[in-house]
Amino acid sequence: GLPAGMAIGLVQIDARVEVRHQVPDGVVGEGNVAGRAFFKDQVAAAAAGTHTMLLSAPHRDPAGDRWLVMLSRPLIDDGKFAGLVAMALSPQALADHLTRLQHPPVDSVALLMQDGSVVAHSGMAGQRLGKALPSTSPMPTPDGAMAGHVRAPSQSDGVGRIIGWQRLSLLPLTAAIGLSEAAVLAPAEAEIHRSDLRNAVALPLVALL
């Protein structure tokens, strides 16, 4: 199931762009939602002949109290777009869940939209939600590789990390995990140090033989 607190509510919107049902009340506000990005994205996808689940960029709820992302799928009637159903999700709850997955804490976990905007980031709360990564980011472009890795300092805290990414197949998201370069290389560096010590002791002894 979903992490605790992640699912905020459900909503059904008809083809006339009227909210038919929403639980709890106020998830997307009342009345016509034609101008809302998550609805316009589904209309555009349907016009292009694509009927699929879509995930919106993070945005504030109508009252401005909390961040939301909308996971929506179209309702199709006789081959025509007839509205949508959507689940409102909390990116903060997802970020909290990602933070609990970190080990050690210096590592990072993130979910990114295709344009590089942050959906959830461990340990970052709402500081970067919806914001695109800097142009200097080593993360892939939307038309880039499906998976890969790179060594680079973090754009947020400067920590050197080995960053691996994988595009998700069901949603336009990229999952990225950044492992502390120092932590990953520590065992190898410790072995190198031990080897250097052994050599420092052994070589003079060999010279005496």
Secondary structure, DSSP 8 states (H G I E B T S, - for coil): ---TT-EEEEEEEETTSBEEEEESTTSS-SSB-TTSHHHHHHHHHHHTT----EE---EE-TTSSSEEEEEEEEEEETTEEEEEEEEEE-HHHHHHHHHHH-SSTT-EEEEEETTSBEEEETT-TTSSBT-B--TT--S--TTS-SEEEEEEE-TTT--EEEEEEEE-SSSSEEEEEEEEHHHHHHHHHHHHHHHHHHHHHHHHHHHH-
